[in-house]
Amino acid sequence: MPLQGTAWPAWIKLMAWATLAFIGFQIVRIAAGPLGQNISPMVTGSIIVCYIGLLILARYMHVSVTSITETGIQQSWLSRREVAWEDIQFVKFIPLLASKKMICFLARGRPVVFQAGTKELQIAFARISLVYRRRK
């Protein structure tokens, strides 16, 4: 049963880094040109802070791992997502094009979303969803 894999597919991670490289190139290109001299320092600072935030999110997206164990489901992210099997009331599997997600609805608190970046995790998410659908 222990299963572990990346939370995001490799092509999504590659697209995220390529998009950030393109945005960074555009920021540098505009800042080095004559148009960059007319931009307010507050706007420049805001753009830099937002870009750094996007870099941090891409980094966590790149290294995020989802694990299914005997005790529950965990995913590393900005903060660790963790749900024990006994806390789950209902599960919904959402097979989107970009990522396959599983939403765990708990008896208490808000739902927790987990990402599946590998085929094995996607299959496990679908099976878990079926098991919780049959429990009703």
N, C-alpha and C positions, 0 to 999 in steps of 0.2 A: 503493500500500500504506500509506503513512503515514496512520494513523487516530487520532483523539484525541476523547475525550468525557468527560463526567462519570462518576465511578465509581459514584455512587448516583442512582437515579431521583429526580426532583423531588418526587414525592409522599412518598417516604420521608424526604427532608430536611425537608419541611414538617411531617410527623408528628413527627419528632424535635424540632424547634423548638417545636411546639405542646405536646408532652409536657413539655419542659423549662420552658416558660412556666407550665404548670399546676402543676408541682412547685414552681417558684419562688414562685408565688402562694400555694400551700399552706404553704410554709415561712414566708413573711412573715405570713400570716394566723395561724398557730399561735404564732409568736414574739411577735406583737403582743398576743395574747390572754392571759388569766390562766393558761392551761395552759403557755404558754411560760416563765413565771417559775419553774416547778418543774423545768425541764430542766437537767441537769448541764452545766456549761461544757464538759466533755470531749465529751459527746454532741453539743452544739451545734457545737463545732469539727469533729468528725468529719463531721457532716451537711454543713457548709459546704465542707469539703475534698472530699467526694464529689460535691457539686453542682458545684463548680468543675471537677472532673475530667470530669464529664458535659458541661459546657459546652465544654471543650477538645476532647473527642471529637466533639461535634456540629459544632464549627467545622471540624475537619479533614475530617469527613464532607462538609461543605458545599462545601469548596474542592478536594477530592480529584479528580484527573484521571488517567484511564487512557490510555496511549498505546501503539499498536502500530506499530513501525517495522521497517525492514529488518534492524536488529540484534537486536531482541527486543521484550519487553513491559516497560513501566514503569508504576508507579502511585505518585503522591504520597500520602503518609499520614503518620503520626507519624514514621516513618522511610521513606525511599524504598525501594520494592520494585522490583527490577529483575532480569530473567532474560534471558540471551542464548539465541537459538534453538538453538545447538549444545549448551547445557547441559541442555535439556529432554529427558527420557527418555520421559515419558508425560503426557498431558493428559486431564483429566476436566472436562466441562462440566456444571454443576449449575444447571438452570433453576428456582430457587425462586420463590415468589410475590413476596417482597419484593425480592429482588435476584438477578440472574443472575451466577453465579460460575464462574470457571475455576480449577481447581487444577492447577498445573504441578509434576509430580514430577521431581526432578532426579537425575542420576547420583550426586551427592554432596550431602549436606545434607538439610534438611527441605523439605517441599513449600511452595510459595508460592501464595497465593490472591490472585486479582485480581477486582475487581468491574466489572460493566458496567452503566452507568446509561442508556445510549442504545440505541436499536434497532440502530444500525449496529454498535456494539461487541458486542451480543448475537449478531448474525449472524456477525460475525468470530470470536467465541469458539466458536460452533458449528462453523464451517468449520475452524478450527484443530484442534478436537477430532477431527473426521473425518479430517483429514490425518494426525494422529499415530496414530489407530486403524488406518489403512491401512498405516502404516509397519511394523507388527509382522511 
